[in-house]
Amino acid sequence: MDLITLVTACSLAFDPKVMHALVWQHSGAEPWSVLVNGEVSPRVYANMWQAVEEMRARPSAGGSVRVGLAGLPVKASEIRAALFLPCRNVATAAEEIAKLVDRCKIHPRLNADPTFCAIAVYRGSWERPDTEFAHAVQASVAKGDAPNFDMSDDTEFNSVDVASEVSAQHNAISHEPTIAVDEQQQGWLSALFPAKPKQSDSTSTDTHSDNSSSHDQHSRMQSERHPLTSNPLESRLFVPRSLLEHD
C-alpha cells in the first residue's frame, strides 16, 4: 500500500492532505521512528520492537518522545509497540489535531488560522507552539511536494492494524458519552413506543383474584367433564392382583 492511501484511509478526523504533509515533514514517512526531546531529527529503527527496546533501555533526558509516522507524543517510560502501528498512529494524531483545531478557533490570539495553530501546538505546546514546523507543513500542502511511495511490507495496512486502532478508540472513549447516548435512545424509544399505563394496586389485586377464581372454576369443570384416569402405560405395567390370582 502506498503512503497516500494509508494516510487517507486512517485520517478520518482531519484533512488527509495536511496529515500527509505532516507525516512527511515529521518522520519522512518512517513508521519505526522516534524523535527524542531536544533532538532535531528522529531516530529510525529497523522495526517497532527495536525502537521500543532501545527507548526503554535508554530513556530520553526530557522524559518524552514522539513516535511513529505522525509523531505521537508519549512518555519514554510508557512507550509500547502498538503506538507505532501506522494506521493507529495516524488516526490518533488526526483526532488530537482535530480537537486542537476546535480549541484554536476560540483562542483570542490564535483563531485566525486554526489549522496552523493546531499543528504548531501539536508539535510543541500551548506555551511554546512549534510555528516553524507548522509553517513547513503549510508550505508542503501549498506546494503539494510531499511524495508518495509504496510502504514496506511490514507496514502494510491490514486487519490487525485496523482492529488495534478501533480497540484503542473504544478504550479511549469515556463512559459518560455512552450513558448520554443510552439516555437519548431511551428517550426515542419512549416517544415511539409509549409504555402501557400501570394499573392501580387495588385494580391489579381485583383482576388477579378474578383471574384466579375463573381459573379454579375452569379446572373444576374440566375435572367433571374428564374424570382423572390412570395412565395407559401404567395400566399395562401394573396388572390388578385379582386377575393374577384368577389365572
C-alpha positions in Angstrom: 0.0 0.0 0.0 1.2 3.5 -0.8 1.6 6.3 1.7 -1.3 8.5 0.5 -3.7 5.6 0.5 -2.7 4.7 4.1 -3.0 8.3 5.4 -6.3 8.9 3.6 -7.8 5.7 4.9 -6.7 6.3 8.5 -7.0 10.1 8.8 -10.8 10.3 9.2 -10.9 13.1 11.8 -8.7 15.6 9.9 -7.7 16.7 6.4 -5.7 13.8 4.9 -3.7 16.2 2.7 -2.5 18.1 5.7 -1.8 14.8 7.5 0.2 13.6 4.5 2.4 16.7 4.7 2.7 16.5 8.5 3.8 12.8 8.2 6.4 13.7 5.6 7.7 16.7 7.5 7.9 15.0 10.8 9.2 11.5 10.1 9.9 11.3 6.4 7.3 8.6 6.4 9.4 6.3 8.6 6.9 4.3 10.7 9.5 3.0 13.2 11.0 6.4 14.1 11.4 8.1 17.4 12.0 11.8 17.9 13.7 12.4 21.3 13.0 15.6 23.1 15.8 18.1 22.3 16.9 16.3 19.1 16.4 17.8 15.6 15.8 14.6 13.6 14.0 11.3 14.5 15.9 8.2 15.2 14.9 5.5 12.7 14.9 1.8 13.6 14.5 -1.5 11.7 11.2 -2.3 13.4 9.0 -1.2 16.2 10.3 -3.8 18.6 13.8 -2.4 18.3 12.6 1.1 18.9 10.7 0.1 22.0 13.6 -1.9 23.4 16.1 1.0 23.0 13.8 3.6 24.3 13.1 1.6 27.4 16.8 0.8 27.9 17.9 4.4 27.3 15.1 6.8 28.3 15.4 10.3 27.0 16.7 13.1 29.2 13.5 15.0 28.7 11.3 12.1 29.6 9.1 12.4 26.5 9.4 11.3 22.9 7.4 11.4 19.6 6.8 8.1 17.9 5.8 6.7 14.5 4.7 8.3 11.3 2.9 11.3 12.8 5.0 11.7 15.9 2.6 10.9 18.7 3.8 12.3 22.0 4.3 9.8 24.8 6.5 9.4 27.9 9.5 7.3 27.1 8.7 5.0 30.1 5.2 4.4 28.6 6.3 3.6 25.0 4.8 0.5 23.5 4.7 -1.2 20.1 1.1 -0.6 19.5 1.7 3.2 19.2 3.9 2.6 16.1 1.2 0.8 14.1 0.8 3.1 11.1 -3.0 3.4 10.9 -3.4 3.7 14.6 -0.6 6.3 14.8 -2.0 8.5 12.0 -5.6 8.1 13.2 -4.8 9.1 16.8 -2.7 12.0 15.7 -5.5 13.2 13.4 -8.0 13.1 16.2 -5.7 15.1 18.5 -5.2 17.7 15.9 -8.9 18.0 15.2 -9.5 18.7 18.9 -6.8 21.3 18.9 -8.4 23.0 15.9 -11.6 23.4 17.8 -9.7 24.9 20.7 -7.8 27.2 18.4 -11.0 28.6 16.9 -11.9 30.1 20.3 -8.4 31.2 21.2 -8.2 35.0 21.4 -4.8 35.2 19.7 -4.6 32.1 17.6 -8.0 31.9 16.0 -7.0 33.5 12.7 -5.7 30.2 11.3 -7.0 27.3 13.5 -5.2 24.6 11.4 -1.8 26.3 11.6 -2.4 26.9 15.3 -3.3 23.2 15.9 -0.3 21.8 14.1 2.0 24.2 16.0 0.6 23.3 19.3 0.5 19.6 18.5 4.2 19.6 17.6 5.1 21.9 20.5 2.8 23.1 23.3 0.3 25.9 24.1 3.2 27.7 25.9 5.7 27.1 23.1 4.0 26.3 19.8 6.3 25.0 17.1 5.5 27.6 14.5 8.5 26.6 12.3 7.1 23.1 11.9 3.6 24.4 11.2 5.0 26.7 8.5 6.8 23.8 6.9 3.7 21.6 6.9 1.6 24.5 5.5 4.2 25.2 2.7 4.3 21.5 1.8 0.5 21.4 1.5 0.5 24.5 -0.7 3.3 23.1 -3.0 2.0 19.5 -2.9 5.6 18.3 -2.6 5.1 15.5 -0.1 6.0 12.4 -2.0 4.0 9.2 -2.4 5.6 5.8 -2.4 4.8 2.2 -1.5 5.2 1.4 2.1 7.3 -1.6 3.1 5.6 -5.0 3.6 5.9 -4.9 7.4 3.9 -1.7 7.5 1.0 -3.0 5.3 -2.4 -1.7 6.2 -4.1 -4.9 7.5 -6.8 -6.1 9.7 -4.5 -6.3 12.8 -3.7 -2.6 12.5 -7.4 -1.7 12.0 -8.5 -3.8 14.9 -5.9 -2.3 17.2 -6.9 1.2 16.1 -10.6 0.6 16.6 -9.9 -1.0 20.0 -7.8 1.9 21.1 -10.6 4.4 20.1 -13.1 2.3 22.0 -10.9 2.2 25.2 -10.3 5.9 24.9 -14.0 6.8 25.0 -15.2 7.7 28.4 -18.3 6.2 29.9 -20.2 9.5 30.1 -20.9 9.8 26.3 -22.1 6.2 26.3 -24.5 7.0 29.1 -25.7 10.0 27.3 -26.3 8.0 24.1 -28.2 5.4 26.1 -30.4 8.0 27.7 -31.1 9.6 24.3 -32.0 6.2 22.8 -34.3 5.6 25.8 -36.0 8.9 25.1 -36.5 8.0 21.4 -37.9 4.6 22.4 -40.2 6.1 24.9 -41.6 8.5 22.3 -42.0 5.8 19.7 -43.3 3.1 22.0 -45.0 4.6 25.0 -45.3 2.3 27.9 -48.8 1.0 28.9 -50.2 2.8 31.9 -49.8 0.9 35.1 -53.0 -0.2 36.9 -53.5 0.7 40.5 -52.7 -1.8 43.2 -56.4 -2.4 44.0 -57.3 -2.9 40.4 -54.4 -5.3 39.9 -55.4 -7.2 43.0 -59.0 -7.5 41.9 -58.0 -8.6 38.5 -55.7 -11.2 39.9 -58.5 -12.5 42.2 -61.0 -12.7 39.3 -58.4 -14.5 37.2 -57.7 -17.0 40.0 -61.5 -17.6 40.5 -62.0 -18.1 36.8 -59.1 -20.5 36.6 -60.4 -22.6 39.6 -63.9 -22.8 38.2 -62.5 -23.8 34.8 -60.4 -26.5 36.4 -63.4 -27.9 38.3 -65.5 -28.0 35.1 -62.7 -29.8 33.3 -62.5 -32.4 36.1 -66.2 -33.1 35.9 -66.1 -33.5 32.1 -62.9 -35.6 32.1 -62.5 -37.6 35.2 -58.9 -38.4 36.1 -57.9 -41.7 34.6 -54.8 -43.7 35.1 -52.0 -43.5 32.6 -52.4 -46.2 29.9 -48.8 -47.1 30.2 -49.2 -47.7 34.0 -52.3 -49.9 33.2 -50.2 -52.1 31.1 -47.3 -52.3 33.5 -49.3 -52.9 36.7 -51.9 -55.7 36.3 -54.5 -56.0 39.1 -53.8 -58.7 41.7 -57.3 -60.2 41.3 -56.6 -61.1 37.7 -53.3 -62.8 38.6 -54.9 -64.9 41.3 -57.7 -65.9 38.9 -55.2 -67.2 36.5 
